[in-house]
Structures are given as C-alpha cells and as structure tokens.
Amino acid sequence: MERRTFLRGAVVGSSAAAFGGTLMRGAAYAAPAQPGPGPYGALGAADANGIMLPAGFTSRVIARSGQNVAGTGYTWHNAPDGGACFADGTGWIYVSNSEINPGGGASAVKFDPSGTITGAYRILSGTRQNCAGGRTPWNTWLSCEEVSLGYVYETDPYGVNAAVQRPALGRFKHEAAAADPVRRVIYLTEDETDGCFYRFVPTTWGNLSSGTLQVLKAGTATSGTFTWATVPDRDGSPTATRNQVSGAKRFSGGEGCHYANDTVWFTTKGDNRVWQLNLATSTYELAYDDSLVSGGGAPLTGVDNVTSSSYGDLYVAEDGGSMDICVITPDDVVAPFLRVTGQSSSEITGPAFSPAGNRLYFSSQRGTTGSSSGGITYEVTGPFRV
C-alpha cells in the first residue's frame, strides 16, 4: 500500500475525517504493513498509571467503572468499550459504550477548552452488550449491540434528545459502524466467525429511519474486486442476514471500522487482519496481517477498535496481545504507540481523538481486576502528528 496522497484534515468534530490515499499501483496490490520504528520513538517505562508511552506523552485517568467521574455526581459504567469524540463549542465530549448484558447503553464525559471535566451523563440505557459503534456527520453516536439479532441505536452525545432504535440498519451481531458522507452510506461490521461486511443506504442522508441494507460480495482471496447486493430480510429471522445472499464474502469476527478519503478499514479478530476497501476502485486488500509479518514477531495481535489521526496514522487497539495501541503509518510501518501494563486480563477499547487531535481517549475494559466492574478510561496528551 502507498498512502502518500493523504488529504489531511480534522478527524473529529464537525469536519470530515481524512485518512487514506492512493493504494493501488496499476493492477498490482501492495504488501501489508510491516514492523519498523514508530513515528514517536521507543516506549518509555510505565508511568504512574501503568501506561508505557513515547517521550513527550503523558496519561491521566478520566473515569473508573463504579466510581463517580471526577467533579461530577455521575457513576461511570462497567465494561467501557467503543467510543468517539464530538466538538462542543470550545470544548468537546467523549462518548463510551458499555459492553454488559443486560444493561449496556452508553455514557458521555464533557470537557472544557482546557481539558477540565465539566460533566458526565447517560445517553443510552436498557440495551444489550453495546460494543463498538460510529459517529455520524450530523453529530450522533451509533451504538451497536453485539448480540444475536442486535440493534443499532442512534444517540445524542449532547444528552438533549432521546436515543432511537434503528432497525433499518439490520438485526445481527453488530460491532462497529462508519459513515461515508461521499456515498452517503453507513458501513457495518458483524462479529461472527463467518460474518459479513455491510452497508446501509438511507432513503434520505441524515435520516436512518429507512433505507436499504446491502452486503459485500467478493471472492475468497485476500484481494480482488467487490460488489454490493441487497439483503432481502434485514430482520435476520428466520434466516440470518449473513446467509441470505449467495456469494457474500465471509470475515472471521468483524471488529472496528473506520472511513476516510474513499477508503474503509476494518479489523477481523479471528485472523488478526486489518482489511481495506478502496471505494473509488471497488477493490479490497489487506492493510495488515500478522501472519505476513517478516523478520520476527508481529507487533499487533488481537486487532479490535480502530481510529485515525488527522495526519493519516491509523491507530489499532488490541484485545489481549501486549495490551497495545499500535500505529500504522502512511509509510506502511506498524509499531506500538502505547502499552498498558499489569492488565493482561483486559482489552483496549474506544480509541478516539479530541477535535484538536492532541488528546487520545481509550479504555481498558476490565482494568487491573479482570472484571467488567474494573474498567478504566484514559486520556493521553502529547505531540501527536497533525
């Protein structure tokens, strides 16, 4: 892959994300990312929060499950998972799912321009195992239920409007969502060992109450061309959505999903891969595969949630592995950006950048206890490339 032709711009807030580029050289597919030196140098010793970071970066704890968010009377939810940031005047909001069943839902933390927490509140309740999701260009958070026949809920990060169930996006074991404002569709991953990759085409862009659910069709190879086919019954009963269209491509445990600049990236945990759809050419390929790493061990395993910086670096969180967030650079180098120590029974979830791009939020879902009640949500501040 060659990603030198980035459109660099804001990733969060009201601006469109910018991550991607020209990845094809004629008809040839380029090799997946390989290990190398990270853009910020080696990881230092663990700090007081148990986080190993490059020089110049610092961490702080934002919230702990079962405890009040600092300066508020709001108790943070258990098992924090997928997340996103939203601009809020001169400050911002970080939204986080709760992957418990029953209960689930999502919460938000509000920050002023200096990064001080000014509020925290619930934006979704009474759902099931809300894993990942995705932000929309109209500043809502799509919270996805990772259960059989699960729903997608559209929520208000600002806490004003009630959450709305969106059955038109299909009923299956949802994981993540990513909005494409160019094609005016929502991409969706499915967390099944033989899952599929979907897109939802709304009847009216900005309104998810009606539309068409489609599934990606392609061959069995790790690169090639793809098409879309309509799923006849988006309710998934009695026949699961993934089994309704002949030729639908199977993926081993769909996880995180991210769109920018005519490209969609998504991860599959069953084979530790980062897939890439080149939307302008209707082709797909591997951005990363731990079995294709040369010259030693793979730096990225247990692939899960994914986001990007405004510079064009892709950040992939690990479920297990070394408890790293790894960076894949525009030069196709993969390296650890941070490592959470002393929490081997947890997973990293919810990476998202603040609107200015200088703060990265994420959670350790089960923290030091290995229990969903031990979740910890962090902020890392430093000289991120923008």
C-alpha positions in Angstrom: 0.0 0.0 0.0 1.1 3.5 -0.7 -0.6 6.2 1.4 1.4 9.3 0.5 -1.6 11.1 -1.1 -3.4 11.9 2.1 -6.0 14.6 2.4 -5.1 15.9 5.9 -7.8 17.4 7.9 -9.8 17.1 11.1 -10.9 13.7 12.2 -13.5 14.6 14.8 -15.9 17.5 15.4 -17.9 18.8 12.6 -15.1 18.3 10.0 -14.8 15.3 7.8 -12.2 12.6 8.6 -9.2 12.5 6.4 -7.3 9.2 6.2 -6.5 7.3 3.1 -5.0 7.7 -0.3 -3.9 6.1 -3.5 -3.3 2.5 -2.6 -3.0 0.8 -6.0 -0.1 0.8 -8.4 -1.8 -0.2 -11.7 -3.3 -3.6 -11.2 -0.9 -4.7 -8.5 -1.7 -4.9 -4.8 0.9 -3.7 -2.4 2.1 -5.7 0.6 0.5 -5.3 4.0 2.2 -3.1 6.7 5.5 -4.4 8.2 7.1 -3.7 11.6 9.5 -0.8 11.9 10.4 2.2 14.1 7.3 4.2 15.3 7.0 7.9 14.5 7.3 8.8 18.1 10.2 6.6 19.1 10.5 3.8 21.6 8.1 3.3 24.5 9.4 4.5 27.9 8.9 2.9 31.3 5.4 2.6 32.7 4.1 5.8 34.3 2.1 6.1 37.5 -1.0 4.8 35.6 0.8 1.8 34.3 1.0 3.2 30.7 4.1 3.0 28.6 4.4 5.9 26.3 6.9 7.6 24.0 8.8 10.6 25.2 6.7 13.8 25.5 3.4 12.0 26.1 1.5 11.8 29.4 -1.6 9.9 30.6 -4.3 10.6 33.1 -7.3 8.6 34.3 -10.6 10.1 33.2 -13.1 7.6 34.8 -13.3 4.3 36.6 -16.3 1.9 36.4 -18.5 2.1 39.5 -17.0 5.4 40.6 -18.1 9.0 40.1 -16.4 10.8 37.2 -14.2 13.4 38.8 -16.0 16.6 39.6 -19.4 15.1 38.8 -22.0 13.0 40.6 -22.3 10.6 37.7 -21.2 6.9 38.2 -19.2 5.6 35.2 -20.5 2.5 33.5 -19.0 -1.0 33.6 -17.0 -2.5 30.7 -16.3 0.7 28.7 -16.0 -0.1 25.0 -16.3 1.7 21.7 -16.0 5.5 21.8 -15.8 8.7 19.8 -15.3 12.5 20.3 -17.6 15.3 19.4 -16.9 19.0 19.3 -18.9 21.0 21.8 -18.5 24.7 21.3 -15.0 25.4 22.5 -14.8 22.1 24.3 -15.6 18.5 23.4 -17.4 15.3 24.5 -16.1 11.8 24.7 -18.8 9.1 24.4 -18.3 5.5 25.6 -20.3 2.3 25.2 -20.9 -0.2 28.0 -20.5 -3.9 26.9 -22.6 -5.6 29.5 -25.7 -7.7 29.1 -28.3 -6.8 30.2 -27.9 -3.1 30.9 -25.5 -1.9 28.2 -26.0 1.6 26.9 -23.6 4.5 26.7 -22.3 7.5 28.6 -20.6 10.8 27.9 -17.9 13.0 29.5 -17.8 16.7 28.8 -14.6 18.8 28.7 -14.0 22.5 28.6 -11.3 24.0 26.3 -8.5 23.3 28.9 -9.5 19.6 29.2 -11.2 20.0 32.6 -14.1 17.7 33.1 -17.3 19.7 33.4 -20.0 17.0 33.3 -20.9 13.3 32.7 -24.2 11.7 31.9 -26.0 8.8 30.4 -27.1 8.9 26.7 -28.4 5.3 26.2 -29.9 2.8 28.7 -31.6 -0.5 28.8 -29.9 -2.1 25.8 -27.6 -5.2 25.5 -23.8 -5.5 25.2 -23.1 -2.3 23.4 -19.7 -2.9 21.9 -18.5 -0.5 19.3 -20.3 1.9 17.0 -19.5 5.0 15.0 -20.1 8.7 14.8 -22.2 10.3 12.1 -21.5 13.6 10.1 -24.6 15.0 11.8 -23.0 14.5 15.2 -24.8 11.5 16.6 -23.3 8.3 18.0 -24.4 4.9 16.6 -24.2 2.4 19.5 -24.2 -1.2 18.3 -25.5 -4.3 20.2 -23.1 -7.2 19.9 -25.8 -9.9 20.4 -27.7 -12.2 18.1 -30.4 -10.1 16.3 -28.9 -7.0 17.9 -29.9 -3.4 17.0 -28.2 -0.2 16.3 -29.2 2.8 18.4 -28.8 6.4 17.3 -27.9 8.5 20.4 -27.3 12.2 21.2 -23.8 12.8 22.6 -25.1 16.2 24.0 -27.7 14.5 26.1 -30.6 16.5 24.8 -32.5 14.1 22.5 -33.6 10.5 23.5 -31.9 7.6 21.8 -33.7 6.0 18.9 -33.6 2.3 17.8 -32.7 2.0 14.1 -33.9 -1.4 12.9 -33.5 -0.4 9.3 -29.7 -1.0 9.8 -30.4 -4.7 10.2 -30.6 -7.1 13.1 -27.4 -9.1 13.6 -24.4 -9.3 15.9 -23.4 -5.7 15.3 -19.9 -4.5 16.2 -18.9 -1.2 14.6 -20.2 1.4 12.1 -18.5 4.1 9.9 -20.2 6.8 8.0 -19.3 7.7 4.4 -20.5 11.2 3.5 -19.4 10.9 -0.1 -21.5 7.8 -1.0 -24.0 8.6 1.8 -23.9 5.2 3.4 -23.1 3.6 6.7 -20.7 0.6 6.8 -21.3 -2.1 9.4 -19.2 -5.0 10.7 -20.5 -8.3 12.1 -18.9 -10.1 15.0 -19.4 -13.7 13.8 -16.8 -16.3 12.9 -18.4 -16.4 9.4 -19.7 -12.8 9.5 -20.2 -10.3 6.7 -19.5 -6.7 5.9 -22.5 -4.5 5.2 -23.5 -1.0 4.2 -26.8 0.8 4.8 -28.1 3.2 2.2 -30.5 5.6 3.8 -33.5 6.8 1.8 -32.5 10.3 2.9 -29.0 11.1 4.1 -29.1 12.2 7.7 -32.2 10.1 8.4 -31.6 6.5 9.4 -35.3 5.5 9.8 -35.5 3.8 6.3 -33.2 2.6 3.6 -31.6 -0.5 2.1 -29.2 -2.9 3.8 -26.6 -4.4 1.5 -23.8 -7.0 1.9 -20.4 -7.1 0.3 -19.9 -9.8 -2.3 -16.4 -10.9 -3.3 -14.2 -13.9 -3.9 -12.4 -16.0 -1.2 -8.9 -14.4 -1.9 -7.4 -11.6 0.3 -7.5 -9.1 -2.5 -9.8 -8.5 -5.5 -12.9 -6.6 -6.6 -16.2 -6.4 -4.7 -19.8 -5.5 -5.3 -22.9 -4.9 -3.1 -26.1 -6.9 -3.0 -29.3 -6.1 -1.2 -30.2 -8.2 1.9 -33.8 -9.4 1.3 -34.7 -9.5 5.0 -32.8 -7.2 7.2 -34.6 -8.5 10.3 -32.5 -11.6 10.1 -35.2 -14.1 11.1 -35.6 -17.0 10.4 -32.6 -16.7 8.1 -29.6 -14.7 9.4 -28.7 -11.7 7.3 -25.2 -13.2 6.5 -26.9 -16.3 5.0 -29.3 -14.6 2.6 -27.1 -13.6 -0.3 -25.1 -16.1 -2.3 -21.5 -15.0 -2.7 -21.4 -12.8 0.3 -17.8 -12.6 1.5 -17.1 -14.1 4.9 -14.9 -12.5 7.5 -13.6 -14.0 10.8 -15.0 -11.9 13.6 -15.6 -8.3 12.3 -14.5 -5.7 14.8 -13.5 -2.0 14.4 -14.4 0.0 11.3 -13.2 3.4 10.1 -13.8 5.5 7.0 -11.9 8.4 5.4 -11.0 9.6 2.0 -12.7 7.0 -0.2 -11.3 4.2 2.0 -12.8 1.9 4.7 -10.6 0.0 7.1 -12.0 -2.8 9.4 -10.4 -5.4 11.6 -11.1 -9.1 11.9 -10.1 -10.8 15.2 -10.2 -14.4 14.1 -7.2 -13.9 11.7 -5.6 -10.7 13.1 -6.1 -8.8 9.9 -6.8 -5.2 9.0 -8.8 -5.1 5.8 -9.0 -2.2 3.4 -11.8 -1.3 0.9 -10.7 1.1 -1.8 -14.1 2.6 -2.6 -13.2 4.6 -5.7 -12.0 1.4 -7.5 -14.2 -1.2 -5.8 -11.2 -3.2 -4.8 -10.1 -4.7 -1.4 -6.8 -5.8 0.1 -5.0 -6.4 3.4 -3.6 -3.4 5.2 -2.1 -5.7 7.9 -1.9 -9.4 8.5 0.1 -10.7 11.5 0.8 -14.0 9.6 2.6 -12.0 6.8 4.9 -10.1 9.1 8.6 -10.6 8.2 11.6 -10.6 10.4 10.3 -11.6 13.8 7.2 -11.4 15.9 4.1 -9.4 14.9 3.8 -6.1 16.9 0.0 -6.1 16.5 -2.2 -9.0 17.6 -5.8 -9.2 18.9 -6.9 -6.5 16.5 -10.0 -4.6 17.7 -11.2 -1.0 17.6 -9.6 1.4 15.1 -9.4 5.1 14.5 -7.1 7.6 12.8 -5.3 10.9 13.4 -5.6 13.9 11.2 -2.1 13.2 10.0 -3.1 9.9 8.4 -1.8 7.4 11.1 -4.1 4.5 11.8 -4.4 3.5 15.4 -5.5 -0.1 16.2 -6.3 -1.2 19.7 -5.5 -4.7 20.9 -7.9 -7.2 22.6 -5.2 -9.1 24.5 -1.9 -9.3 22.8 0.5 -6.9 24.7 -2.3 -4.6 25.5 -1.0 -2.1 23.0 -2.4 0.6 20.8 -0.4 0.2 17.6 0.1 2.8 14.9 0.2 2.0 11.1 1.8 4.9 9.4 1.3 6.3 5.9 4.6 4.6 5.0 3.0 1.2 6.0 5.1 0.8 9.1 3.4 -0.8 12.1 4.7 -0.2 15.7 3.4 0.1 19.3 2.3 3.6 20.2 1.4 2.8 23.9 1.2 -0.3 26.2 -1.0 -0.8 29.2 0.9 -2.9 31.8 -0.5 -5.0 34.7 -3.8 -5.6 32.9 -3.4 -8.8 30.9 -7.0 -9.9 31.6 -8.4 -6.8 29.9 -8.6 -5.4 26.4 -8.1 -1.9 25.0 -11.3 -0.2 23.6 -12.7 3.0 22.3 -9.7 4.9 20.9 -10.7 8.4 19.7 -9.0 11.8 19.2 -10.2 15.1 20.6 -11.2 17.7 17.9 -7.7 19.3 18.1 -6.0 16.0 17.6 -3.7 16.4 20.6 -5.6 14.1 23.1 -6.3 10.4 22.6 -9.0 8.7 24.7 -9.4 5.0 25.2 -10.4 2.5 27.9 -9.1 -0.7 29.5 -12.4 -2.6 29.6 -11.7 -4.7 32.7 -8.7 -2.8 34.2 -6.5 -4.4 36.8 -9.2 -6.6 38.2 -10.1 -8.6 35.0 -13.8 -7.8 35.8 -16.2 -5.6 33.9 -16.6 -3.6 37.1 -12.9 -2.7 36.9 -12.9 -0.6 33.7 -10.7 2.4 33.4 -10.9 5.2 30.8 -7.8 7.2 30.0 -6.6 10.3 28.2 -3.2 10.6 26.6 -1.9 14.0 25.7 1.2 14.8 23.6 2.8 15.9 20.4 0.6 13.9 18.0 1.3 14.4 14.3 -1.3 16.7 12.8 
